[in-house]
Amino acid sequence: MLRFLLIFFIPLTLFSAQIKNFRWSDGDTYLTFLERLHLPAKPLYYNLDADDQKLTEEIRGGVNCQILEDPKKQVQQILIPVNDEIQIHITKDKDDVTFEVIPIISETKRESFTLIIDSSPYNDIIKVTKSTKLAKIFVDAFKNSLNFKNVHKGDKLVMVYDRMYRLGRPFSMPELDVCMMEMGGKQHYVYRFKDDRYYDETGAELEAFLLASPIRNGRITSGFTLKRWHPILHKFRAHLGIDYGARPGTPILAAGNGTVVSCGVTNGYGNLTKVAHSGGYITLYAHQKAFGHGIHKGSIVKQGQVIGFVGTTGLSTGPHLHFGLYKDGRAINPQSVVRLAASRLSGKDKNAFDKMKRGLNTLVNQELKQGTMPNSFLKLEPVCYADANGKQKTNAKAISTSNDDADN
């Protein structure tokens, strides 16, 4: 039966409902969130299947969420983004509560701007765009190829990037397409290729982070996906990592040098370890039988060091390692990053890169001529619908406003 769900917003003047925006706190858990709002944990967590339970553990700190309350301050609906494509939708009607995973209705726009350096690229980007995230991706892009001490007042920079909008506000990290830094009349470029890695003008990779496989000769049993419609269950699924099938007790290796930021027991992922690496990366190792010797929060680990052993703890149907990779809080496909060394493009990839580069260079040159300032974005007052087959539509009233840093 086709079912439409009114998510947000019924015109507020009709029912005097109130929308509350809040950011998910670092360290907060889904269960403590339910307890704080006096919502029943049994139907909203314990009665869920294993995949949905584990999905609640993927909610990241800082993400922008919404609560719809009635005039008596009672919760009616909640939206909690899990990744860039799906969100948890909780509804409450008297004593009846429901949990479901629905698509995030969003729009991606290509944006660009030019600025002349006054103090420093980082500070000037924040001053002009009001976005620390844009400043961060600029620094990440050039950190391995430029000495920022050589940047002087009057130098120029151009950024062209894709930005996602949800409910009329910037959502998640912008994705850099090309950035040009002009220093002393000489132009330096960084490009993002289809593999989501940064390259210079020659096609040489600039990203320094190297990630190895967490299991020797591991057998991949389940791949990565942000959003998938299950045709039998008629619900959305996500698998934010890679599963490696292996015998119980198989050593789990640190995929890169880093610091253990979490090590303990969770409901869905069982024995879980998280390791922070350079460049804003975090790796996740779930369902372990046991932790490695001396592994605890704060431990410094080296790539290839044993940090645990394969098991089937938590919500698991058999011995395996669930391996997750996150960049600035966003789940990304580990297979797109796992490799042995930095690379230089060649063959068909190099030809595709050169074609992409010519198009992006044209955009940069247009920006230099026009001197575009960052566009203000539209704050939307949307009504969003999603049906049981995942089809969706929106209706929104736009209100002009200035840019800010609500990129979540």
ZALO-745694 format. One record per residue (C-alpha): residue in one letter; x negated, y, z negated. Coordinates in nm, 4 decimals, padded with zeros to 6 digits, m for minus. Example, Ala and Ser with C-alpha at 12.3 -4.5 7.8 and 13.67 -1.06 7.14 Angstrom:
> a/m01.2300/m00.4500/m00.7800
> s/m01.3670/m00.1060/m00.7140
//
This chain:
> m/00.0000/00.0000/00.0000
> l/m00.1430/00.3352/00.1006
> r/m00.2057/00.5359/m00.2129
> f/m00.3067/00.9008/m00.2284
> l/m00.4664/01.0490/m00.5348
> l/m00.4458/01.4166/m00.6114
> i/m00.7844/01.4831/m00.7666
> f/m00.8407/01.8579/m00.7832
> f/m00.6717/02.1068/m00.7995
> i/m00.2997/02.1526/m00.8301
> p/m00.2534/02.5307/m00.8106
> l/m00.3192/02.6496/m01.1602
> t/m00.0365/02.9011/m01.1614
> l/00.2220/02.6211/m01.1297
> f/00.1301/02.4178/m01.4353
> s/m00.1190/02.6369/m01.6242
> a/m00.3714/02.3528/m01.6096
> q/m00.7297/02.4391/m01.6858
> i/m01.0444/02.3198/m01.5110
> k/m01.3544/02.2834/m01.7253
> n/m01.6950/02.2465/m01.5663
> f/m01.9692/02.0853/m01.7724
> r/m02.3122/01.9379/m01.7197
> w/m02.3884/01.5820/m01.8233
> s/m02.6393/01.6044/m02.1074
> d/m02.9746/01.4298/m02.0838
> g/m02.9632/01.1252/m02.3076
> d/m02.5836/01.1151/m02.3177
> t/m02.4202/00.7791/m02.2434
> y/m02.0898/00.7014/m02.0798
> l/m01.9601/00.5249/m02.3923
> t/m02.0477/00.8135/m02.6236
> f/m01.8807/01.0482/m02.3729
> l/m01.5589/00.8456/m02.3904
> e/m01.5754/00.8428/m02.7701
> r/m01.6246/01.2191/m02.7843
> l/m01.3148/01.2770/m02.5693
> h/m01.1146/01.0138/m02.7632
> l/m01.0684/00.8036/m02.4505
> p/m01.0260/00.4248/m02.4869
> a/m01.3409/00.2293/m02.4048
> k/m01.1690/m00.1022/m02.3327
> p/m00.9859/m00.0083/m02.0095
> l/m01.2450/00.2513/m01.9071
> y/m01.5531/00.0325/m01.9622
> y/m01.5227/m00.3139/m02.1164
> n/m01.2467/m00.4280/m01.8783
> l/m01.4434/m00.3125/m01.5726
> d/m01.6346/m00.5584/m01.3575
> a/m02.0127/m00.5811/m01.3923
> d/m02.0912/m00.3543/m01.0944
> d/m01.8724/m00.0721/m01.2222
> q/m02.0117/m00.1066/m01.5752
> k/m02.3674/m00.0778/m01.4460
> l/m02.2663/00.2191/m01.2315
> t/m02.1783/00.4146/m01.5477
> e/m02.5429/00.3810/m01.6524
> e/m02.6490/00.5600/m01.3332
> i/m02.4972/00.8948/m01.4366
> r/m02.7887/01.1377/m01.4404
> g/m02.8506/01.4209/m01.6802
> g/m02.7671/01.7686/m01.5549
> v/m02.5054/01.6627/m01.2994
> n/m02.2084/01.9005/m01.2751
> c/m01.8781/01.7363/m01.3794
> q/m01.5170/01.8525/m01.4069
> i/m01.2311/01.7957/m01.6515
> l/m00.8696/01.8895/m01.5779
> e/m00.6693/01.9620/m01.8948
> d/m00.2982/02.0258/m01.9388
> p/m00.1677/02.3327/m02.1305
> k/m00.1997/02.1321/m02.4552
> k/m00.5724/02.0762/m02.3899
> q/m00.5137/01.7080/m02.3174
> v/m00.7383/01.5441/m02.0585
> q/m00.5606/01.4609/m01.7330
> q/m00.8468/01.3887/m01.4932
> i/m01.2277/01.3695/m01.4974
> l/m01.4760/01.3680/m01.2093
> i/m01.8327/01.2460/m01.2746
> p/m02.0715/01.2241/m00.9762
> v/m02.2936/00.9149/m00.9798
> n/m02.4989/00.9818/m00.6671
> d/m02.4696/01.1984/m00.3582
> e/m02.1830/00.9948/m00.2118
> i/m01.9623/00.8542/m00.4887
> q/m01.8141/00.9699/m00.8177
> i/m01.6247/00.8224/m01.1113
> h/m01.2613/00.9342/m01.1295
> i/m01.0785/00.8918/m01.4618
> t/m00.7077/00.9693/m01.4878
> k/m00.4904/00.9825/m01.7996
> d/m00.1127/00.9935/m01.8084
> k/00.0134/00.9643/m02.1656
> d/m00.1249/00.6266/m02.2833
> d/m00.2085/00.5036/m01.9336
> v/m00.5720/00.5500/m01.8280
> t/m00.7414/00.4397/m01.5067
> f/m01.0989/00.4171/m01.3781
> e/m01.1999/00.4146/m01.0143
> v/m01.4937/00.4986/m00.7916
> i/m01.4122/00.7372/m00.5075
> p/m01.6106/00.9203/m00.2375
> i/m01.7586/01.2615/m00.2984
> i/m01.6050/01.4964/m00.0466
> s/m01.8872/01.7244/00.0568
> e/m02.0219/01.9361/00.3369
> t/m02.3871/01.9576/00.4414
> k/m02.5111/02.2853/00.5889
> r/m02.8437/02.3747/00.7438
> e/m02.9694/02.6959/00.5873
> s/m03.2830/02.9038/00.6237
> f/m03.4496/03.2187/00.5007
> t/m03.7614/03.4296/00.5422
> l/m03.9393/03.6225/00.2707
> i/m04.2520/03.8308/00.2309
> i/m04.4609/03.7392/m00.0725
> d/m04.4560/03.9949/m00.3508
> s/m04.5933/03.8040/m00.6529
> s/m04.6027/03.4283/m00.5799
> p/m04.4081/03.1907/m00.3521
> y/m04.2457/03.0117/m00.6463
> n/m04.1308/03.3270/m00.8248
> d/m04.0284/03.5048/m00.5056
> i/m03.8158/03.2114/m00.3857
> i/m03.6311/03.2068/m00.7180
> k/m03.5878/03.5855/m00.7093
> v/m03.4405/03.5801/m00.3588
> t/m03.2383/03.2550/m00.3653
> k/m03.1633/03.2194/m00.7401
> s/m03.2585/02.8513/m00.6968
> t/m03.5379/02.6816/m00.8883
> k/m03.4745/02.3716/m00.6769
> l/m03.5719/02.5473/m00.3534
> a/m03.8850/02.6775/m00.5260
> k/m03.9684/02.3266/m00.6411
> i/m03.9330/02.1632/m00.3003
> f/m04.1596/02.4347/m00.1546
> v/m04.4300/02.3559/m00.4114
> d/m04.3843/01.9787/m00.3626
> a/m04.4192/02.0192/00.0135
> f/m04.7433/02.2167/00.0062
> k/m04.9073/02.0998/m00.3172
> n/m05.1439/01.8612/m00.1384
> s/m05.2393/02.0884/00.1505
> l/m05.2533/02.4503/00.0253
> n/m05.4393/02.6299/m00.2497
> f/m05.1715/02.8633/m00.3849
> k/m05.4417/03.0874/m00.5317
> n/m05.5157/03.1984/m00.1754
> v/m05.1612/03.3298/m00.1216
> h/m05.1536/03.7103/m00.1317
> k/m04.8957/03.9843/m00.1331
> g/m04.7631/04.0417/00.2187
> d/m04.7962/03.6798/00.3317
> k/m04.4808/03.5250/00.4770
> l/m04.2914/03.2023/00.4316
> v/m03.9947/03.0443/00.6100
> m/m03.7843/02.7569/00.4815
> v/m03.5281/02.5578/00.6817
> y/m03.3374/02.3023/00.4761
> d/m03.0148/02.1026/00.4478
> r/m02.7943/02.1643/00.1468
> m/m02.4917/01.9680/00.0296
> y/m02.1854/02.1459/m00.1110
> r/m01.9326/01.9816/m00.3429
> l/m01.6255/02.1705/m00.4643
> g/m01.7698/02.4773/m00.2970
> r/m02.0973/02.4784/m00.4909
> p/m02.4481/02.3552/m00.4101
> f/m02.4829/01.9902/m00.5054
> s/m02.7960/01.7796/m00.5535
> m/m03.1461/01.8680/m00.4299
> p/m03.1785/02.0554/m00.0991
> e/m03.3607/01.8543/00.1682
> l/m03.6420/02.0413/00.3386
> d/m03.6565/02.0197/00.7188
> v/m03.9540/02.2475/00.7802
> c/m04.1475/02.5046/00.5833
> m/m04.4015/02.7527/00.7197
> m/m04.6457/02.9445/00.5016
> e/m04.8357/03.2242/00.6736
> m/m05.1571/03.3137/00.4897
> g/m05.3898/03.5766/00.6252
> g/m05.2265/03.5509/00.9667
> k/m05.2692/03.1708/00.9860
> q/m04.9592/02.9541/00.9837
> h/m04.9389/02.6284/00.7851
> y/m04.6495/02.3880/00.8444
> v/m04.4872/02.0985/00.6588
> y/m04.2179/01.8828/00.8206
> r/m03.9820/01.6186/00.6832
> f/m03.9558/01.3256/00.9226
> k/m03.6766/01.0666/00.9499
> d/m03.8474/00.8495/00.6863
> d/m03.7999/01.1377/00.4352
> r/m04.1760/01.1886/00.3969
> y/m04.3717/01.5104/00.4502
> y/m04.6172/01.5490/00.7406
> d/m04.8445/01.8266/00.8644
> e/m04.8643/01.9595/01.2211
> t/m05.0741/01.6613/01.3360
> g/m04.8379/01.3963/01.2010
> a/m05.0569/01.3125/00.9009
> e/m04.8646/01.2284/00.5847
> l/m04.8979/01.4731/00.2959
> e/m04.7107/01.2902/00.0196
> a/m04.9654/01.1569/m00.2283
> f/m04.7366/00.9246/m00.4257
> l/m04.8106/00.5582/m00.3520
> l/m04.5737/00.2851/m00.4626
> a/m04.6409/m00.0885/m00.4567
> s/m04.4026/m00.3841/m00.4843
> p/m04.3118/m00.4625/m00.8486
> i/m04.3222/m00.8393/m00.7890
> r/m04.5881/m01.0308/m00.5965
> n/m04.4322/m01.2014/m00.2947
> g/m04.0895/m01.0916/m00.4159
> r/m03.7784/m01.2102/m00.2296
> i/m03.5225/m00.9352/m00.1721
> t/m03.1737/m01.0681/m00.2466
> s/m02.9781/m00.7422/m00.2410
> g/m03.0603/m00.4133/m00.0710
> f/m02.9990/m00.0477/m00.1446
> t/m02.6774/00.1378/m00.0654
> l/m02.5294/00.4643/m00.1921
> k/m02.1727/00.3884/m00.0861
> r/m02.0005/00.0833/00.0601
> w/m01.6289/00.0102/00.0992
> h/m01.5593/m00.3483/m00.0091
> p/m01.3004/m00.4879/00.2379
> i/m01.1778/m00.7599/m00.0007
> l/m01.1810/m00.5784/m00.3350
> h/m01.0575/m00.2570/m00.1687
> k/m01.2875/m00.0376/m00.3734
> f/m01.6140/00.1467/m00.3327
> r/m01.9400/m00.0181/m00.4293
> a/m02.2938/00.1108/m00.4685
> h/m02.6232/m00.0644/m00.5316
> l/m02.8778/00.1958/m00.6314
> g/m03.1869/m00.0192/m00.6039
> i/m03.3302/m00.3457/m00.4729
> d/m03.2856/m00.6870/m00.6314
> y/m03.5815/m00.9251/m00.6225
> g/m03.4951/m01.2890/m00.6851
> a/m03.7631/m01.4684/m00.8871
> r/m03.8139/m01.7389/m01.1482
> p/m03.7555/m01.6438/m01.5125
> g/m04.0776/m01.5184/m01.6670
> t/m04.2268/m01.3927/m01.3385
> p/m04.4492/m01.0911/m01.4216
> i/m04.3066/m00.7492/m01.3350
> l/m04.5730/m00.5007/m01.2265
> a/m04.5745/m00.1239/m01.2626
> a/m04.5155/00.0066/m00.9108
> g/m04.7387/00.3087/m00.9740
> n/m04.9401/00.4958/m01.2355
> g/m04.7167/00.6677/m01.4862
> t/m04.5726/00.7032/m01.8348
> v/m04.2978/00.4882/m01.9872
> v/m04.0095/00.7254/m02.0640
> s/m03.7563/00.4627/m02.1716
> c/m03.7864/00.1056/m02.2941
> g/m03.4988/m00.0734/m02.4635
> v/m03.1723/m00.2650/m02.4409
> t/m02.8704/m00.1417/m02.2420
> n/m02.5267/m00.2909/m02.1828
> g/m02.5316/m00.3239/m01.8045
> y/m02.9012/m00.3424/m01.7170
> g/m03.0079/m00.5456/m02.0199
> n/m03.3735/m00.5008/m02.1134
> l/m03.4636/m00.1880/m01.9209
> t/m03.7850/00.0065/m01.8644
> k/m03.8219/00.3431/m01.6889
> v/m04.1569/00.4843/m01.5795
> a/m04.2155/00.8472/m01.4789
> h/m04.4680/00.9120/m01.2023
> s/m04.6151/01.2209/m01.0389
> g/m04.4056/01.4243/m00.7982
> g/m04.0767/01.3816/m00.9858
> y/m04.0477/01.0045/m00.9244
> i/m03.9062/00.7560/m01.1753
> t/m03.9004/00.3767/m01.1337
> l/m03.6499/00.1532/m01.3136
> y/m03.6951/m00.2162/m01.4027
> a/m03.3785/m00.3940/m01.5228
> h/m03.2587/m00.7336/m01.6536
> q/m03.5990/m00.8231/m01.7984
> k/m03.6431/m01.1357/m02.0097
> a/m03.9003/m00.9555/m02.2238
> f/m04.1135/m00.6419/m02.2185
> g/m04.4859/m00.6560/m02.1514
> h/m04.7367/m00.6507/m02.4343
> g/m04.7786/m00.3010/m02.5751
> i/m04.5109/m00.1518/m02.3501
> h/m04.3022/00.1073/m02.5309
> k/m04.1800/00.4629/m02.4838
> g/m04.4855/00.6820/m02.4285
> s/m04.7094/00.4041/m02.2951
> i/m04.9453/00.4997/m02.0117
> v/m04.9355/00.2350/m01.7385
> k/m05.1459/00.1698/m01.4307
> q/m05.0218/00.0470/m01.0947
> g/m05.0129/m00.3335/m01.1006
> q/m05.0055/m00.3592/m01.4820
> v/m04.7634/m00.6172/m01.6248
> i/m04.4830/m00.4238/m01.7925
> g/m04.2269/m00.7030/m01.8299
> f/m04.0980/m01.0408/m01.7131
> v/m03.8076/m01.1382/m01.4903
> g/m03.4936/m01.2425/m01.6737
> t/m03.1161/m01.2262/m01.6599
> t/m03.0269/m00.9974/m01.9510
> g/m02.7336/m00.7589/m01.9390
> l/m02.4682/m00.8014/m01.6703
> s/m02.6552/m01.0425/m01.4472
> t/m02.5516/m01.3604/m01.2634
> g/m02.9022/m01.5046/m01.2398
> p/m03.2719/m01.4294/m01.2921
> h/m03.3837/m01.1313/m01.0879
> l/m03.5379/m00.7857/m01.1119
> h/m03.3246/m00.4848/m01.0297
> f/m03.5766/m00.2243/m00.9153
> g/m03.4640/00.1373/m00.8836
> l/m03.6441/00.4471/m00.7574
> y/m03.5436/00.8077/m00.8252
> k/m03.6796/01.1352/m00.6910
> d/m03.5855/01.4428/m00.8959
> g/m03.2959/01.2447/m01.0431
> r/m03.1605/01.1191/m00.7092
> a/m03.1518/00.7485/m00.6319
> i/m03.3477/00.6743/m00.3138
> n/m03.4215/00.3542/m00.1259
> p/m03.7411/00.1980/m00.2666
> q/m03.8073/00.0307/00.0689
> s/m03.8532/00.3746/00.2245
> v/m04.1424/00.4496/m00.0116
> v/m04.3108/00.1185/m00.1014
> r/m04.6355/00.1001/00.0935
> l/m05.0069/00.0534/00.0510
> a/m05.1520/00.3842/00.1661
> a/m05.0702/00.7209/00.3164
> s/m05.0193/00.7001/00.6910
> r/m05.0534/00.8920/01.0149
> l/m04.7749/00.8689/01.2704
> s/m04.8492/00.7022/01.6019
> g/m04.6776/00.5607/01.9097
> k/m04.3006/00.6090/01.9346
> d/m04.2844/00.7640/01.5874
> k/m04.5440/01.0247/01.6838
> n/m04.3515/01.1097/02.0030
> a/m04.0284/01.1457/01.8038
> f/m04.2101/01.3595/01.5474
> d/m04.3540/01.5910/01.8152
> k/m04.0079/01.6371/01.9684
> m/m03.8578/01.7161/01.6278
> k/m04.1452/01.9518/01.5509
> r/m04.0900/02.1565/01.8671
> g/m03.7261/02.2088/01.7783
> l/m03.8035/02.3065/01.4184
> n/m04.0822/02.5419/01.5257
> t/m03.8283/02.7219/01.7435
> l/m03.6083/02.7719/01.4358
> v/m03.9042/02.9045/01.2369
> n/m03.9934/03.1538/01.5106
> q/m03.6321/03.2731/01.5240
> e/m03.6384/03.3212/01.1476
> l/m03.9582/03.5255/01.1676
> k/m03.7955/03.7566/01.4217
> q/m03.4629/03.7901/01.2406
> g/m03.5862/03.7874/00.8815
> t/m03.2738/03.6072/00.7574
> m/m03.1896/03.6334/00.3895
> p/m03.0295/03.3388/00.2049
> n/m02.6575/03.3180/00.2747
> s/m02.4102/03.3518/m00.0077
> f/m02.2021/03.0404/m00.0452
> l/m01.8292/02.9986/m00.0735
> k/m01.6756/02.9065/m00.4043
> l/m01.3854/02.6760/m00.3210
> e/m01.0620/02.6095/m00.5006
> p/m01.0049/02.2685/m00.3429
> v/m00.7375/02.0054/m00.3307
> c/m00.9020/01.6699/m00.2573
> y/m00.7313/01.3491/m00.1581
> a/m00.8710/00.9971/m00.1210
> d/m00.6658/00.6961/m00.0201
> a/m00.7219/00.3288/m00.0896
> n/m00.9060/00.2854/00.2397
> g/m01.1525/00.5596/00.1645
> k/m01.0021/00.8135/00.4022
> q/m01.0174/01.1622/00.2661
> k/m00.9204/01.5210/00.3377
> t/m00.9462/01.8554/00.1677
> n/m00.7632/02.1827/00.1565
> a/m00.9453/02.4760/00.0068
> k/m00.9162/02.8440/m00.0600
> a/m01.2524/03.0144/m00.0240
> i/m01.3732/03.2904/m00.2513
> s/m01.6909/03.4757/m00.1571
> t/m01.9548/03.4765/m00.4266
> s/m02.3293/03.5095/m00.4659
> n/m02.5806/03.2257/m00.4587
> d/m02.6920/03.0555/m00.7792
> d/m02.8677/02.7426/m00.8940
> a/m02.5748/02.5098/m00.9597
> d/m02.7310/02.2457/m00.7308
> n/m02.5695/01.9483/m00.9038
//
